[in-house]
Structure formats: C-alpha cells, structure tokens
Amino acid sequence: MVDAVLEQEKFAENVWETFLTGKNVSSEIRLKDLDPASSILYDESMKKEWANWIKYDAVAALSNEEFKKLPAGVKVIGMRWVHTDKNAKLRVPKTVTANLPILAKSRCVVLGCQEDKKDFRTDSPTASLLAFNFTCVVLAVLGFDPKMADADSAYLQGFGIERLLISRAPRPPPTGTKVGQLYRAKASIYGTGDAGRGWWKKLHSIFVRLGWIQSHLEHCLYYLWHEGYLIGIDLSWVDDLFGGGDEKSETYIENLAEMVLEIHLKVKKSSGIFCGKTVERMSNKSISLYQPEAIGSLEQKVVEDSSKRW
C-alpha cells in the first residue's frame, strides 16, 4: 500500500489529532495520558473492537491496483479511535462505587465531519420518553417482566452501505493492519452520517418480518399480538431495546430468541439500566424507576441569602 499511502498523504495531516467536542470531551481517554497498566487494557479493547469489524465484514482492504481504479476525485475519509472508561460515570464519590476499576472501551470510527452529507439521509428515529413511560405502564398492568437488551456493535450489523466510502486506518493501526491502509466501507460503520439510519432500518425489518406491528405515532415502538391479545411490547433507543412479553406465549419466546440470534442481542431480565434509568420489577408486579447515577452527579450549590429573591 506504499503508493496509495503516498498519493493520499495530503488527507492525513489533520486526521490523527481530531478529538471529541462539546460535553463529550471530558469522557474521552487519550492513550498518551495512560500509565502502562491502563495502556494494556486499551490495547486489548482495540483488538476486541477490530475483531468485531472483521466479524461483521465491515470493510475491505484496498490494494494498490484497486485504489488506482477508484473514480477520480474520491475523497479519503479519516478514521480514529475513541477511547472511554465505561465505569467513569458509575464512580460516585464516597460510595462503594468510588473505586471501580477501569472498564476500557475502544470504538473505531470514521470522521463523519469530513463527509458531504447532502447526498444521503442521516435521520433515524428513536423512542420518546412518553413511549418509554407508556411501555412501563403496559408491562405493569399486564404483568410482563421487563427486558432490556443491547446489540453487539449494532451499527456494523445495519444494512450495508450503498455509496462509495474510502477510509484510512486509524493510528495506532489495528492488529495486522499497515499504517495508512485504505479501506472500502461495506457496512454502516460508526461515525458515518447514515450509520444510525442503517441500523434502525435493519432492526425495523426484523420486527416487521417477525410479525410485530409498528406504532403509527412512535416509529420505534412495536406491538406483538396473538389471537387478539397483546403478548409483547418493545421499543428501541438506537442499539438499546426495552420491553417485555407473555412468558407463557411460545410466539413471544420464539420472537425474542430469533432476534437474539439475528442481531446478537444481550438480554437482561427483570431489572437493569436502560438509557440511564434503573428499571426494577418489584414483588407486587409494579415497576420501579430511579436514576442513581444522575442524582450522584448533581453538584450541590449554596445560594447566598443576598441572592435569594422572594
């Protein structure tokens, strides 16, 4: 890939030092700031992430010959690693969670900010808070146990990308990859403007094929009926699913099993965390919701008497 790397070197000047912006800045981990022990954790998390790219056939490496056959004017989009600590938000000072170990998470993403998004749709629906609350009511009234699930590397499992997208390997390069290696995207990979939509379209197609009915008001809320009875309800927030169903119904059980296999869902039953909310099934069949992380992150502010207005 030496020729291709040199020919596209002009695109690499500002790729490697691109970082998150806004409120996400504080959550990003920079490898150069890590101690040796923590560096090992992130080395392993990068290997795990790239293994998922290979597993879901997300990209195809380009040879020099293939690169030279690309249409004139094709832009090479940069890629980078985003490193976070999934336990960071769980560490509440002066509690049992204060000393939680690092839970390394590395995500390989395309620098979508370098793309021209005018030629493809980037919108994708997510369930509203009203839909979530409604689902909780239905679960409580019908006595369904809540189930929370999240998909493994969801975007990589979405519908394949139809447009031509060429990207450059991030630094440090994934295991077995050369510095500057160029790839053609085959999946809706993270960072692209239409990745979220590609995943939702895949998820929607599975719901419909399995017989679920989409809500006319909430495009991410689905119902499963059997012989005139509601036996399942589910909603999605990007790659997180929440709902439940009649455990006595073979139809619901088969539906859930099919989705677990097809989109590699990890399912939690009865209690768990969904979009920052802790959901718990109580002994009286009611559902309890609370947000300890949000409460723990609140900062106490003292209002001086001189500032009070009555």
MOCOR-V774536 format. One record per residue. SS is DSSP state (h for helix, s for strand, l for the rest). Layout:
ss=[SS/SS]
//
This chain:
ss=[l/h/h/h/h/h/h/l/h/h/h/l/l/l/l/l/l/l/l/l/l/h/h/h/h/h/h/s/s/l/h/h/h/l/l/h/h/h/h/h/h/h/h/h/h/h/h/h/h/h/h/h/h/h/h/l/l/l/s/s/s/l/l/h/h/h/h/h/l/l/l/l/l/l/l/s/s/l/s/s/s/s/s/s/s/l/l/h/h/h/l/l/l/l/l/l/l/l/l/l/l/l/l/s/s/s/s/s/s/s/l/h/h/h/l/l/h/h/h/l/l/l/l/l/l/l/l/l/h/h/h/h/h/h/h/h/h/h/h/h/h/h/l/l/s/s/s/s/s/s/s/l/l/h/h/h/h/l/l/l/l/l/l/l/l/s/s/s/l/l/l/l/l/l/l/l/l/l/l/l/l/s/s/s/s/l/l/l/l/l/l/l/l/l/h/h/h/h/h/h/h/h/h/h/h/h/h/h/h/l/l/l/s/s/l/l/l/l/l/l/s/s/s/s/s/s/l/l/s/s/s/s/s/s/s/s/s/l/l/s/s/s/s/s/s/l/l/l/l/h/h/h/h/h/h/h/h/h/h/h/h/h/h/l/s/s/s/s/s/l/s/s/s/s/l/l/s/s/s/s/s/l/l/l/l/l/s/s/s/s/l/h/h/h/h/h/l/l/l/l/l/l/l/l/h/h/h/l/l/l]
//
